[in-house]
Structures are given as C-alpha cells and as structure tokens.
Amino acid sequence: MNKDIDTPPNPSSDANSLSVSQSNNPEIESQKIYNSLRSGQQKMADWKGGKLAVSAVPGAGKSTGMAATAALTIYRYKLHSRNQLVIVTFTRSAAVNIKNKICENLNKLNLPQTGFIVHTLHGLALQIAARYPELSELNLETSTLVTLTQSHQLIRTCVEQWIINNPIHYQRILEGRKFDKEETERLRRHSVLRTEVLPNLATVVIHEAKSSGLFPQDLWEISETTTGDNYNILAIAAGLYENYERLLKSRNFIDYDDMILGALRVLKNPTIKTLLQKQIFAVFEDEAQDSSPLQTELLEILATDANNPENTQNIIRVGDPNQAINSTFTPADPIYFRKFCQDCFPQEKMATMAEAGRSTPIIINAANFMLEWVNREFIKNKNRASLLIETPLEYQTIQPVAKDDPQPNANPAPEGLGLEICEPDDIYHSVKLIVARVQELFSKNSETNAAILVRNNNQGKFIAEYLNKDENCQLKEGLDKSGVMIYEVREMERYSQVPKEVLTILQFIERPHSPDFLKAALTVASQRDVIPKQLDFNAIATQSEKFLYPVPLDPPQSENEKKCRYWCCELLKARLELPIYRLIAFIGLKLNYDQTELATTDKLADHLVKQTKGSHSLNNIITNLSEIVNSERFSAVNIEEDRNEELYTKKSQLTIITMHKAKGLDWDYVFLPFLQAKIIPGELWVSQNQKFLGEFSFEEVARAQIRSRLHQKNNIPDVKRAWEHAKALKTAEEYRLLYVAMTRGKKLLWMSAEKKSPFSWNNLNKLEYQKPCPLIPALKQQFPDHVIK
C-alpha cells in the first residue's frame, strides 16, 4: 500500500475525479469544511501522516474536528474499502454520532459514504478475533460472552476453589485482627470474605491486570517484591486470577478483555498483520484518555504503515486528560495519554484545541479557576502530591472562541448571573430552589433544556421521588404548567436489571438455606426498598435456618428482622402454590416493580417458558435464566439498546442524570446540587463488616500495587503506602469528575452545598450538618458577586 502521505494528490486534476457542477465542486466544498473549523481543529485537518496527539478542552469540538478531518482525508487520498480510515470511539453512541457527522461531510463533497469504518475499541477487536478464530483462539460461534461482575457465578466459583486449595492462607485472613474465636463471629467473617472481600478482589484485579497485559504469573512475581503485607494480597489475587482463567476455558466463556487479547494474538502472525495494515490507511482515536495499555497497543499495531521501512504509525489520538473519569474502576489511566502527548511534543506532532464555544465566559472562568485551585491544593499537600505521578488536572485552560467563530451562538450570553452558587438549608430546600429556578428559566424560553447532575444514583432517585410525592404536588404541577418534562435516566435504565434480580430471587427460593443466596436476595430487596436496610445481612445469612424458622428457644427477632423474614417466607410459600410463570410475576410484585418492569418480567417469563420447552422445573428455569443473564441476551420492554444522546437533551426537558453519564453531553442550564466534602472529593472507606482485616480494602491496595508496576516504578508500595496512593487517586478523579460536570453548562451553572444532608444516601431519615466540597468556599471567595443569598 502506497499511502503517499507526504504529497497528497490534487483531486481536482485527477482524470477520474467526479464530474460535478461548480456549485458542488468538491475542491470548493472541502475548503468550506476546512474554513468552518477553528484553529485547533484545523491543525488536526492539516495532518499529513505519522503520529499526532490532540489534547482538547471540554467543548472544543473534538468529534466535529475529527469527523471533518476524516472526510477531508478520505477526499484527499481517495480512500476506499480496501484502503480505509479506522475511527475508534469509546462508546457505541459516540460511534453513531461521529459516523453521522462524517457522512454529512462526505455528502457535501459529493462522495460515496465509503473509505472509513467506525468502531468501539471492543467492536474492532471482536471483528479481528472473529475473522481469524484459529489465531485468536476464540471461537465466537460457540463461546458465550460474559461481563465480569462481583456477583457473577464464575467469580463465586473461583473464590470457593481458592478457599479449598489454600486452607492455611484463608485461615490467616479469617483471623484478621483481634479474633476471639467466637463461632458467630467466625461465621460472619466467613460470609464477608466469601461474598464481599474475595469477589471484589478478583473482579478488580482480573480486569486491571488482564487489560494491561499482565497474567497470573506476573502477579505472582510482583507479590514476591511486596513488603509489609501479612495477607500477601497479590498472591491471593494471582490465585483467583488463575482459577478464573481455568474456569473461562473449561466453560467456553470469554470476556471483553479476551477480545483485545485475541485480536493481539491474531496480529502476532506476520502475514495477517501485514495484510490488515495494508487495508488501513490510518487510525483515528477519540476519547484516547480512556484507553487501556492493551487497547493502545492494538491501535498502534494497526496504524503501522507496512510499506514504510521505518514502520511509521499513522495515527491521530484525540483526548482530554482532564476528562479521564474512569481510572478508579477501569484500567484506563490519564498517564498513558499524557505520555503520548509528551512523546509527540518534541517532534512538533502535538496540537492543542483550547478554544471552546460551548459555555458562557463566566462558566469558563469558573472551570479554569477550579483547575488551578485543585492543582495548587494537591501541591500544597506534600504527602498526597508525592503519591501521584502528576497533578490531577492538566494545566490546559479553556479559551473562548474568536468573534468570527463559525459556530452559531458560540460562548452564549449568560442566563442570570451565569454562575450561581447557593447554600440551601438542606437537600429538600435545594430541590425546591432548583424547581423554582427551572420554572423561571423555562417560562422565559421553553425551547431550552436543563439537567440536574448528581454524583450517584441514590441522589437522582431522591430528587425524582421527592417531586412525585403527593405533598409536593405543587412542585410537579408548577413544572407541568411551565411545560417541563422530567426524564430520570436512572429510572429508565434500571429495567435492564430485571433478569438479574429475578434470577437472584429464584436461586434463593430453590435453596433458601444457602447463606450466599439468602444474603443476595435480601440485598436485592433492600436496594428496591421493600425491606429495611439497617440490618447486617452477613450475620443473618450465617444462621439462615434460625432466621427463616425460629423456635421459641431462639433469641427474639427485632421488628426489622421479622419484616425481612415475612418477605422471604411469602416467596417460599409462593413456590408451593404458583406455577413457574406466575411465580416470576409474583417476584416482580414482591420487588415493587413499576408497570414497565412488570411488563419486562412478563416478557422474561414467557421467554423462559418457551426456552424450557415443557420442562418447567425450577432448576431448569434457573439454568436458562443464568445463561440469559451471563450472556446479556435479553432486552427489557421499551428499552433501546443504543440510547441516542437526544433522549437526554430534548428541548423543554429537565434531565436527572449522573455526572459520569453526562460526559459528552451539554445543556443550556446545569444544576449541581449536594456538593458536600463527603461526596466530592469524598474518601475511600472500609465498611464496618471488613474492618477485622484492617483499615484498607484488598482490591484498592492490589490495584495501586499493579499500577506501580505498570508505571515502571522501582519499588512496589507496601499496604499502607498503596492504600494512601489509592486514596490520592480517588480524590484526583473526583475533582476531574466535578470539572466535567461544571463544563456541561452553556448559559447557566448552578451549584449548591447544602448545610444539612444525609450521612448516607441509603438512609434519608436523618440529616446532619456537613462540610461543603472544598471548592465551594474557594469559588465563593473568587466570585463573590455570584453567591445567591
């Protein structure tokens, strides 16, 4: 493949170029597309091959610039299906969005919509692995794809195998600290280890290590270099990882990391690697800050020019390290994209997209102030700063666009003060203030939209339920009169949990004396608010028979325990009285499912009855339902597989959504309530159940130790140092998340730190005085005229 990247042809002089009218001349249209871009975007469009790092601020138009660059590249180099661009995005919705933009530009150029493909990273890996199953060692026709979760049966099984194979090591963990050998406490610790500590460790470490190209043997080697660890956490993790890989192969399962590894195995074949490289002109990657090391390796191999003796990589990687908000629960780490930018900078192969037209200037000023303040605070805290390789946020300030910017309504005028900082009395007062402000805003202009961004789903649930209470009908009526629709994303997406929850309850009904199944069923019921949450389910599960069938000589149960027991016994009674189809529907009723969830339950029951073909035993139903849950092959009623961004940003709509899900979206008015220090930045904590092991969690210590190895540090931190490192990483990421949330607003950013809020958002019965997020006092001091009294 001769890419001719240094001397692009002039399409207008080519004899085979399309014959078009002057008014639709591709050369003129290509210049129009180029001229419509900002300077930072034009640097991307000027790409002529090789590596290019593009670091972009929020609202800079990354996807718009990449789509224009892709279309112009297809036009300049006459790309086609055998020599094409590969565009890679982080999510499927982003893939659909950028594909549509590229097609729009190709239409302007009067070109066919070919010469490019758009994939998610896993989708690209899956395509390569599926095409060459003998090389990838993955037979996707007979394999089942599973999503790794703490409650997955594979994880549970590998934990049980590790306990059986390592009785001495397990006993050491069980004894932990201050063990008086009392039998009830031993059983409680046993339950905590089997259902919480070890499954969490396995889930985190397997994904972290596997996505980074580390295998069980690597973990064994790292564990030999750790000090000050009486439990030898990484050795436990290595054993769990070994069990997991063995179980995957024996059951013909694959996980998402196997797709990447399978694709890389294919590319180890020189012939296939060269063949694929010759079919790929270049690779463009969006949201590069969210890539894991293995994913980056895959893209760089595919981007290598097989015809170039120096093996030049033709790749554009676009990202924003300040929007890296997945690194504490995925192997992605902003350090990798930062390093790519640092490597490209000396070669003048780095571009910065600093101009952003999304937000009004005061919001930009607030975001820039936040960036400087957070980094300054980290540097001030020498102990915390020493644990991080770099500052939490890149020193990359947002600049407003030029007056002649082609984007319509760029850097719009502020609504009200543009930035409004409030200090409500409590969380209820905060909701009332938001509703009043939304009514006022939409009464002025109903063709706008708004969003309330919350840190966790429980906060969004609280807002939605508070607005729907009968005593607050005037709030809802006020919104209705203003023509405001409320869209709670959490409520819309919880329907996908129905099969998993039904399976959990059915497993308990089949084996009610199983401590694991009883605890899991009680956990689901408490999450659905049908039983009290204040109970220790580990203690209950260790004595399941006494709990379900107490005798007069047993200690009396509390009122909360009785409520839980009655709920469980009603399920067990229903098994004897109802056919399986009705039993599943009854479970839906006992979990207080709403209308759509009940419809999903009916659909699930009907599907299972057909699948079992007349053999409707409970065991057979559970087997089939387990396969559905593990392979994710069941869709809820009225739930779209790929949600369009427009669902979240409709006009006249108030969207309640988490900060994580808000990334990549924007609204005219953005509300950020509940900004207490306990929430952001918060801190890593250890549940009371696990404190017999120490003041740290196994999975976070292991993650920090693995990252030290990946970041090529000479010394692997001991447990205490690793735990402190994990806490520093969490604080850094929480502030990046807040930065993302603040930069979603166009005309108004409303922020509040309530004086009173719950100690835990699982229990709203008691409100306490809480310290505000440390940023709030700093913002009030910096922008005193924007404080709402």
RANORSUL-V480344 format. One record per residue. N is the residue number from 1. RES is the residue in one letter. PHI is phi in whole degrees, -180 to 180 (NA if undefined). Layout:
n=N res=RES phi=PHI
n=N res=RES phi=PHI
//
This chain:
n=1 res=M phi=NA
n=2 res=N phi=-99
n=3 res=K phi=-83
n=4 res=D phi=49
n=5 res=I phi=-73
n=6 res=D phi=-86
n=7 res=T phi=-131
n=8 res=P phi=-62
n=9 res=P phi=-70
n=10 res=N phi=-94
n=11 res=P phi=-60
n=12 res=S phi=-68
n=13 res=S phi=-98
n=14 res=D phi=-75
n=15 res=A phi=-65
n=16 res=N phi=-95
n=17 res=S phi=-66
n=18 res=L phi=-66
n=19 res=S phi=-87
n=20 res=V phi=-134
n=21 res=S phi=-73
n=22 res=Q phi=-59
n=23 res=S phi=-70
n=24 res=N phi=-126
n=25 res=N phi=-70
n=26 res=P phi=-57
n=27 res=E phi=-64
n=28 res=I phi=-68
n=29 res=E phi=-65
n=30 res=S phi=-65
n=31 res=Q phi=-68
n=32 res=K phi=-63
n=33 res=I phi=-60
n=34 res=Y phi=-63
n=35 res=N phi=-67
n=36 res=S phi=-77
n=37 res=L phi=-92
n=38 res=R phi=-77
n=39 res=S phi=-60
n=40 res=G phi=-65
n=41 res=Q phi=-67
n=42 res=Q phi=-66
n=43 res=K phi=-62
n=44 res=M phi=-69
n=45 res=A phi=-68
n=46 res=D phi=-80
n=47 res=W phi=-55
n=48 res=K phi=-123
n=49 res=G phi=120
n=50 res=G phi=81
n=51 res=K phi=-87
n=52 res=L phi=-146
n=53 res=A phi=-101
n=54 res=V phi=-125
n=55 res=S phi=-101
n=56 res=A phi=-123
n=57 res=V phi=-80
n=58 res=P phi=-59
n=59 res=G phi=83
n=60 res=A phi=-79
n=61 res=G phi=87
n=62 res=K phi=-61
n=63 res=S phi=-68
n=64 res=T phi=-64
n=65 res=G phi=-65
n=66 res=M phi=-67
n=67 res=A phi=-63
n=68 res=A phi=-66
n=69 res=T phi=-62
n=70 res=A phi=-62
n=71 res=A phi=-64
n=72 res=L phi=-66
n=73 res=T phi=-66
n=74 res=I phi=-60
n=75 res=Y phi=-68
n=76 res=R phi=-64
n=77 res=Y phi=-106
n=78 res=K phi=50
n=79 res=L phi=-75
n=80 res=H phi=-149
n=81 res=S phi=-65
n=82 res=R phi=-99
n=83 res=N phi=-154
n=84 res=Q phi=-131
n=85 res=L phi=-82
n=86 res=V phi=-114
n=87 res=I phi=-106
n=88 res=V phi=-120
n=89 res=T phi=-124
n=90 res=F phi=-86
n=91 res=T phi=-126
n=92 res=R phi=-69
n=93 res=S phi=-65
n=94 res=A phi=-66
n=95 res=A phi=-64
n=96 res=V phi=-63
n=97 res=N phi=-62
n=98 res=I phi=-73
n=99 res=K phi=-63
n=100 res=N phi=-62
n=101 res=K phi=-67
n=102 res=I phi=-64
n=103 res=C phi=-63
n=104 res=E phi=-61
n=105 res=N phi=-69
n=106 res=L phi=-66
n=107 res=N phi=-62
n=108 res=K phi=-62
n=109 res=L phi=-86
n=110 res=N phi=58
n=111 res=L phi=-113
n=112 res=P phi=-66
n=113 res=Q phi=-86
n=114 res=T phi=-133
n=115 res=G phi=90
n=116 res=F phi=-156
n=117 res=I phi=-135
n=118 res=V phi=-120
n=119 res=H phi=-137
n=120 res=T phi=-79
n=121 res=L phi=-59
n=122 res=H phi=-70
n=123 res=G phi=-64
n=124 res=L phi=-65
n=125 res=A phi=-63
n=126 res=L phi=-62
n=127 res=Q phi=-62
n=128 res=I phi=-67
n=129 res=A phi=-64
n=130 res=A phi=-71
n=131 res=R phi=-71
n=132 res=Y phi=-130
n=133 res=P phi=-63
n=134 res=E phi=-69
n=135 res=L phi=-89
n=136 res=S phi=-75
n=137 res=E phi=63
n=138 res=L phi=-126
n=139 res=N phi=-99
n=140 res=L phi=-73
n=141 res=E phi=-76
n=142 res=T phi=-111
n=143 res=S phi=-90
n=144 res=T phi=-111
n=145 res=L phi=-84
n=146 res=V phi=-122
n=147 res=T phi=-103
n=148 res=L phi=-74
n=149 res=T phi=-135
n=150 res=Q phi=-61
n=151 res=S phi=-93
n=152 res=H phi=-64
n=153 res=Q phi=-60
n=154 res=L phi=-60
n=155 res=I phi=-66
n=156 res=R phi=-60
n=157 res=T phi=-69
n=158 res=C phi=-68
n=159 res=V phi=-66
n=160 res=E phi=-61
n=161 res=Q phi=-65
n=162 res=W phi=-65
n=163 res=I phi=-61
n=164 res=I phi=-65
n=165 res=N phi=-83
n=166 res=N phi=-133
n=167 res=P phi=-63
n=168 res=I phi=-70
n=169 res=H phi=-62
n=170 res=Y phi=-65
n=171 res=Q phi=-62
n=172 res=R phi=-63
n=173 res=I phi=-69
n=174 res=L phi=-59
n=175 res=E phi=-72
n=176 res=G phi=47
n=177 res=R phi=-113
n=178 res=K phi=54
n=179 res=F phi=-98
n=180 res=D phi=-97
n=181 res=K phi=65
n=182 res=E phi=-70
n=183 res=E phi=-64
n=184 res=T phi=-63
n=185 res=E phi=-67
n=186 res=R phi=-62
n=187 res=L phi=-65
n=188 res=R phi=-64
n=189 res=R phi=-63
n=190 res=H phi=-59
n=191 res=S phi=-64
n=192 res=V phi=-62
n=193 res=L phi=-66
n=194 res=R phi=-75
n=195 res=T phi=-107
n=196 res=E phi=-126
n=197 res=V phi=-62
n=198 res=L phi=-71
n=199 res=P phi=-61
n=200 res=N phi=-63
n=201 res=L phi=-60
n=202 res=A phi=-62
n=203 res=T phi=-60
n=204 res=V phi=-68
n=205 res=V phi=-69
n=206 res=I phi=-61
n=207 res=H phi=-68
n=208 res=E phi=-61
n=209 res=A phi=-73
n=210 res=K phi=-64
n=211 res=S phi=-70
n=212 res=S phi=-105
n=213 res=G phi=81
n=214 res=L phi=-99
n=215 res=F phi=-116
n=216 res=P phi=-51
n=217 res=Q phi=-61
n=218 res=D phi=-63
n=219 res=L phi=-67
n=220 res=W phi=-60
n=221 res=E phi=-66
n=222 res=I phi=-64
n=223 res=S phi=-62
n=224 res=E phi=-73
n=225 res=T phi=-101
n=226 res=T phi=-82
n=227 res=T phi=-128
n=228 res=G phi=64
n=229 res=D phi=-129
n=230 res=N phi=-67
n=231 res=Y phi=-92
n=232 res=N phi=55
n=233 res=I phi=-60
n=234 res=L phi=-68
n=235 res=A phi=-68
n=236 res=I phi=-60
n=237 res=A phi=-61
n=238 res=A phi=-63
n=239 res=G phi=-66
n=240 res=L phi=-64
n=241 res=Y phi=-62
n=242 res=E phi=-60
n=243 res=N phi=-61
n=244 res=Y phi=-63
n=245 res=E phi=-64
n=246 res=R phi=-66
n=247 res=L phi=-68
n=248 res=L phi=-55
n=249 res=K phi=-67
n=250 res=S phi=-67
n=251 res=R phi=-103
n=252 res=N phi=59
n=253 res=F phi=-101
n=254 res=I phi=-135
n=255 res=D phi=-117
n=256 res=Y phi=-64
n=257 res=D phi=-68
n=258 res=D phi=-62
n=259 res=M phi=-62
n=260 res=I phi=-64
n=261 res=L phi=-63
n=262 res=G phi=-64
n=263 res=A phi=-63
n=264 res=L phi=-67
n=265 res=R phi=-64
n=266 res=V phi=-61
n=267 res=L phi=-77
n=268 res=K phi=-76
n=269 res=N phi=-79
n=270 res=P phi=-59
n=271 res=T phi=-67
n=272 res=I phi=-67
n=273 res=K phi=-59
n=274 res=T phi=-64
n=275 res=L phi=-60
n=276 res=L phi=-68
n=277 res=Q phi=-62
n=278 res=K phi=-73
n=279 res=Q phi=-88
n=280 res=I phi=-113
n=281 res=F phi=-74
n=282 res=A phi=-165
n=283 res=V phi=-120
n=284 res=F phi=-112
n=285 res=E phi=-117
n=286 res=D phi=-98
n=287 res=E phi=53
n=288 res=A phi=-65
n=289 res=Q phi=-68
n=290 res=D phi=-100
n=291 res=S phi=-86
n=292 res=S phi=-88
n=293 res=P phi=-56
n=294 res=L phi=-68
n=295 res=Q phi=-64
n=296 res=T phi=-63
n=297 res=E phi=-60
n=298 res=L phi=-60
n=299 res=L phi=-65
n=300 res=E phi=-68
n=301 res=I phi=-66
n=302 res=L phi=-66
n=303 res=A phi=-82
n=304 res=T phi=-73
n=305 res=D phi=-80
n=306 res=A phi=-67
n=307 res=N phi=-89
n=308 res=N phi=-92
n=309 res=P phi=-60
n=310 res=E phi=-92
n=311 res=N phi=52
n=312 res=T phi=-62
n=313 res=Q phi=-96
n=314 res=N phi=-96
n=315 res=I phi=-149
n=316 res=I phi=-113
n=317 res=R phi=-116
n=318 res=V phi=-115
n=319 res=G phi=-168
n=320 res=D phi=-142
n=321 res=P phi=-59
n=322 res=N phi=-77
n=323 res=Q phi=-111
n=324 res=A phi=-81
n=325 res=I phi=-122
n=326 res=N phi=-120
n=327 res=S phi=-75
n=328 res=T phi=-90
n=329 res=F phi=-136
n=330 res=T phi=-139
n=331 res=P phi=-72
n=332 res=A phi=-62
n=333 res=D phi=-146
n=334 res=P phi=-61
n=335 res=I phi=-60
n=336 res=Y phi=-72
n=337 res=F phi=-70
n=338 res=R phi=-60
n=339 res=K phi=-66
n=340 res=F phi=-60
n=341 res=C phi=-64
n=342 res=Q phi=-64
n=343 res=D phi=-70
n=344 res=C phi=-80
n=345 res=F phi=-60
n=346 res=P phi=-63
n=347 res=Q phi=-89
n=348 res=E phi=58
n=349 res=K phi=-115
n=350 res=M phi=-131
n=351 res=A phi=-123
n=352 res=T phi=-118
n=353 res=M phi=-102
n=354 res=A phi=-98
n=355 res=E phi=-83
n=356 res=A phi=-138
n=357 res=G phi=-102
n=358 res=R phi=-66
n=359 res=S phi=-105
n=360 res=T phi=-68
n=361 res=P phi=-54
n=362 res=I phi=-68
n=363 res=I phi=-67
n=364 res=I phi=-61
n=365 res=N phi=-61
n=366 res=A phi=-65
n=367 res=A phi=-66
n=368 res=N phi=-66
n=369 res=F phi=-63
n=370 res=M phi=-59
n=371 res=L phi=-57
n=372 res=E phi=-64
n=373 res=W phi=-65
n=374 res=V phi=-62
n=375 res=N phi=-63
n=376 res=R phi=-64
n=377 res=E phi=-64
n=378 res=F phi=-68
n=379 res=I phi=-66
n=380 res=K phi=-62
n=381 res=N phi=-84
n=382 res=K phi=-61
n=383 res=N phi=-64
n=384 res=R phi=-70
n=385 res=A phi=-63
n=386 res=S phi=-69
n=387 res=L phi=-83
n=388 res=L phi=-101
n=389 res=I phi=-71
n=390 res=E phi=-138
n=391 res=T phi=-67
n=392 res=P phi=-59
n=393 res=L phi=-121
n=394 res=E phi=-69
n=395 res=Y phi=-75
n=396 res=Q phi=-136
n=397 res=T phi=-81
n=398 res=I phi=-83
n=399 res=Q phi=-113
n=400 res=P phi=-68
n=401 res=V phi=-81
n=402 res=A phi=-69
n=403 res=K phi=-63
n=404 res=D phi=-93
n=405 res=D phi=-60
n=406 res=P phi=-70
n=407 res=Q phi=-69
n=408 res=P phi=-66
n=409 res=N phi=56
n=410 res=A phi=-68
n=411 res=N phi=43
n=412 res=P phi=-63
n=413 res=A phi=-65
n=414 res=P phi=-70
n=415 res=E phi=-98
n=416 res=G phi=66
n=417 res=L phi=-86
n=418 res=G phi=81
n=419 res=L phi=-120
n=420 res=E phi=-129
n=421 res=I phi=-111
n=422 res=C phi=-119
n=423 res=E phi=-134
n=424 res=P phi=-64
n=425 res=D phi=-66
n=426 res=D phi=-156
n=427 res=I phi=-68
n=428 res=Y phi=-72
n=429 res=H phi=-61
n=430 res=S phi=-62
n=431 res=V phi=-63
n=432 res=K phi=-63
n=433 res=L phi=-65
n=434 res=I phi=-64
n=435 res=V phi=-60
n=436 res=A phi=-62
n=437 res=R phi=-69
n=438 res=V phi=-63
n=439 res=Q phi=-57
n=440 res=E phi=-63
n=441 res=L phi=-68
n=442 res=F phi=-75
n=443 res=S phi=-68
n=444 res=K phi=-77
n=445 res=N phi=-152
n=446 res=S phi=-78
n=447 res=E phi=-90
n=448 res=T phi=-121
n=449 res=N phi=-140
n=450 res=A phi=-148
n=451 res=A phi=-146
n=452 res=I phi=-105
n=453 res=L phi=-99
n=454 res=V phi=-117
n=455 res=R phi=-77
n=456 res=N phi=-141
n=457 res=N phi=-63
n=458 res=N phi=-62
n=459 res=Q phi=-68
n=460 res=G phi=-63
n=461 res=K phi=-63
n=462 res=F phi=-59
n=463 res=I phi=-61
n=464 res=A phi=-63
n=465 res=E phi=-70
n=466 res=Y phi=-63
n=467 res=L phi=-70
n=468 res=N phi=-93
n=469 res=K phi=-71
n=470 res=D phi=-58
n=471 res=E phi=-70
n=472 res=N phi=-108
n=473 res=C phi=-59
n=474 res=Q phi=-66
n=475 res=L phi=-66
n=476 res=K phi=-65
n=477 res=E phi=-63
n=478 res=G phi=-63
n=479 res=L phi=-67
n=480 res=D phi=-61
n=481 res=K phi=-64
n=482 res=S phi=-84
n=483 res=G phi=75
n=484 res=V phi=-93
n=485 res=M phi=-94
n=486 res=I phi=-105
n=487 res=Y phi=-126
n=488 res=E phi=-97
n=489 res=V phi=-65
n=490 res=R phi=-57
n=491 res=E phi=-65
n=492 res=M phi=-67
n=493 res=E phi=-98
n=494 res=R phi=-74
n=495 res=Y phi=-62
n=496 res=S phi=-67
n=497 res=Q phi=-85
n=498 res=V phi=-57
n=499 res=P phi=-58
n=500 res=K phi=-65
n=501 res=E phi=-69
n=502 res=V phi=-62
n=503 res=L phi=-60
n=504 res=T phi=-59
n=505 res=I phi=-70
n=506 res=L phi=-64
n=507 res=Q phi=-64
n=508 res=F phi=-66
n=509 res=I phi=-62
n=510 res=E phi=-72
n=511 res=R phi=-131
n=512 res=P phi=-66
n=513 res=H phi=-89
n=514 res=S phi=-72
n=515 res=P phi=-57
n=516 res=D phi=-65
n=517 res=F phi=-70
n=518 res=L phi=-65
n=519 res=K phi=-62
n=520 res=A phi=-63
n=521 res=A phi=-66
n=522 res=L phi=-65
n=523 res=T phi=-64
n=524 res=V phi=-61
n=525 res=A phi=-64
n=526 res=S phi=-70
n=527 res=Q phi=-65
n=528 res=R phi=-90
n=529 res=D phi=63
n=530 res=V phi=-103
n=531 res=I phi=-136
n=532 res=P phi=-62
n=533 res=K phi=-98
n=534 res=Q phi=-82
n=535 res=L phi=-94
n=536 res=D phi=-89
n=537 res=F phi=-68
n=538 res=N phi=-65
n=539 res=A phi=-64
n=540 res=I phi=-64
n=541 res=A phi=-67
n=542 res=T phi=-71
n=543 res=Q phi=-128
n=544 res=S phi=-61
n=545 res=E phi=-67
n=546 res=K phi=-65
n=547 res=F phi=-68
n=548 res=L phi=-77
n=549 res=Y phi=-132
n=550 res=P phi=-69
n=551 res=V phi=-113
n=552 res=P phi=-55
n=553 res=L phi=-80
n=554 res=D phi=-73
n=555 res=P phi=-59
n=556 res=P phi=-64
n=557 res=Q phi=-86
n=558 res=S phi=-73
n=559 res=E phi=-62
n=560 res=N phi=-66
n=561 res=E phi=-65
n=562 res=K phi=-63
n=563 res=K phi=-61
n=564 res=C phi=-65
n=565 res=R phi=-66
n=566 res=Y phi=-61
n=567 res=W phi=-62
n=568 res=C phi=-65
n=569 res=C phi=-67
n=570 res=E phi=-64
n=571 res=L phi=-66
n=572 res=L phi=-66
n=573 res=K phi=-67
n=574 res=A phi=-64
n=575 res=R phi=-61
n=576 res=L phi=-79
n=577 res=E phi=-106
n=578 res=L phi=-118
n=579 res=P phi=-68
n=580 res=I phi=-58
n=581 res=Y phi=-61
n=582 res=R phi=-72
n=583 res=L phi=-63
n=584 res=I phi=-65
n=585 res=A phi=-63
n=586 res=F phi=-64
n=587 res=I phi=-60
n=588 res=G phi=-59
n=589 res=L phi=-67
n=590 res=K phi=-70
n=591 res=L phi=-97
n=592 res=N phi=58
n=593 res=Y phi=-66
n=594 res=D phi=-83
n=595 res=Q phi=-61
n=596 res=T phi=-68
n=597 res=E phi=-67
n=598 res=L phi=-66
n=599 res=A phi=-64
n=600 res=T phi=-65
n=601 res=T phi=-64
n=602 res=D phi=-62
n=603 res=K phi=-62
n=604 res=L phi=-65
n=605 res=A phi=-62
n=606 res=D phi=-62
n=607 res=H phi=-62
n=608 res=L phi=-68
n=609 res=V phi=-61
n=610 res=K phi=-69
n=611 res=Q phi=-66
n=612 res=T phi=-83
n=613 res=K phi=50
n=614 res=G phi=93
n=615 res=S phi=-95
n=616 res=H phi=-94
n=617 res=S phi=-71
n=618 res=L phi=-61
n=619 res=N phi=-63
n=620 res=N phi=-67
n=621 res=I phi=-62
n=622 res=I phi=-63
n=623 res=T phi=-60
n=624 res=N phi=-69
n=625 res=L phi=-69
n=626 res=S phi=-61
n=627 res=E phi=-65
n=628 res=I phi=-63
n=629 res=V phi=-65
n=630 res=N phi=-68
n=631 res=S phi=-97
n=632 res=E phi=54
n=633 res=R phi=-106
n=634 res=F phi=-133
n=635 res=S phi=-109
n=636 res=A phi=-73
n=637 res=V phi=-67
n=638 res=N phi=63
n=639 res=I phi=-110
n=640 res=E phi=-80
n=641 res=E phi=-67
n=642 res=D phi=-114
n=643 res=R phi=-78
n=644 res=N phi=-77
n=645 res=E phi=-59
n=646 res=E phi=-63
n=647 res=L phi=-62
n=648 res=Y phi=-88
n=649 res=T phi=-125
n=650 res=K phi=-64
n=651 res=K phi=-66
n=652 res=S phi=61
n=653 res=Q phi=-123
n=654 res=L phi=-107
n=655 res=T phi=-97
n=656 res=I phi=-104
n=657 res=I phi=-149
n=658 res=T phi=-76
n=659 res=M phi=-60
n=660 res=H phi=-62
n=661 res=K phi=-72
n=662 res=A phi=-77
n=663 res=K phi=-59
n=664 res=G phi=89
n=665 res=L phi=-112
n=666 res=D phi=-153
n=667 res=W phi=-140
n=668 res=D phi=-64
n=669 res=Y phi=-127
n=670 res=V phi=-123
n=671 res=F phi=-114
n=672 res=L phi=-120
n=673 res=P phi=-88
n=674 res=F phi=61
n=675 res=L phi=-92
n=676 res=Q phi=-98
n=677 res=A phi=-59
n=678 res=K phi=-67
n=679 res=I phi=-95
n=680 res=I phi=-133
n=681 res=P phi=-83
n=682 res=G phi=64
n=683 res=E phi=-161
n=684 res=L phi=-66
n=685 res=W phi=-139
n=686 res=V phi=-113
n=687 res=S phi=-64
n=688 res=Q phi=-58
n=689 res=N phi=-59
n=690 res=Q phi=-103
n=691 res=K phi=-72
n=692 res=F phi=-67
n=693 res=L phi=-87
n=694 res=G phi=138
n=695 res=E phi=-90
n=696 res=F phi=-163
n=697 res=S phi=-111
n=698 res=F phi=-57
n=699 res=E phi=-67
n=700 res=E phi=-73
n=701 res=V phi=-63
n=702 res=A phi=-64
n=703 res=R phi=-60
n=704 res=A phi=-63
n=705 res=Q phi=-69
n=706 res=I phi=-64
n=707 res=R phi=-66
n=708 res=S phi=-61
n=709 res=R phi=-66
n=710 res=L phi=-67
n=711 res=H phi=-85
n=712 res=Q phi=62
n=713 res=K phi=-79
n=714 res=N phi=-72
n=715 res=N phi=-111
n=716 res=I phi=-76
n=717 res=P phi=-66
n=718 res=D phi=-73
n=719 res=V phi=-59
n=720 res=K phi=-63
n=721 res=R phi=-68
n=722 res=A phi=-64
n=723 res=W phi=-66
n=724 res=E phi=-65
n=725 res=H phi=-62
n=726 res=A phi=-62
n=727 res=K phi=-67
n=728 res=A phi=-66
n=729 res=L phi=-63
n=730 res=K phi=-65
n=731 res=T phi=-60
n=732 res=A phi=-62
n=733 res=E phi=-70
n=734 res=E phi=-62
n=735 res=Y phi=-70
n=736 res=R phi=-65
n=737 res=L phi=-64
n=738 res=L phi=-65
n=739 res=Y phi=-61
n=740 res=V phi=-59
n=741 res=A phi=-63
n=742 res=M phi=-65
n=743 res=T phi=-93
n=744 res=R phi=-85
n=745 res=G phi=-85
n=746 res=K phi=-97
n=747 res=K phi=-111
n=748 res=L phi=-148
n=749 res=L phi=-121
n=750 res=W phi=-110
n=751 res=M phi=-126
n=752 res=S phi=-144
n=753 res=A phi=-123
n=754 res=E phi=-70
n=755 res=K phi=-66
n=756 res=K phi=-122
n=757 res=S phi=-153
n=758 res=P phi=-70
n=759 res=F phi=-64
n=760 res=S phi=-134
n=761 res=W phi=-76
n=762 res=N phi=-82
n=763 res=N phi=-139
n=764 res=L phi=-97
n=765 res=N phi=-70
n=766 res=K phi=-128
n=767 res=L phi=-101
n=768 res=E phi=-130
n=769 res=Y phi=-66
n=770 res=Q phi=-129
n=771 res=K phi=-73
n=772 res=P phi=-73
n=773 res=C phi=-52
n=774 res=P phi=-55
n=775 res=L phi=-69
n=776 res=I phi=-61
n=777 res=P phi=-59
n=778 res=A phi=-66
n=779 res=L phi=-65
n=780 res=K phi=-63
n=781 res=Q phi=-72
n=782 res=Q phi=-75
n=783 res=F phi=-125
n=784 res=P phi=-62
n=785 res=D phi=-75
n=786 res=H phi=-108
n=787 res=V phi=-89
n=788 res=I phi=-89
n=789 res=K phi=-80
//
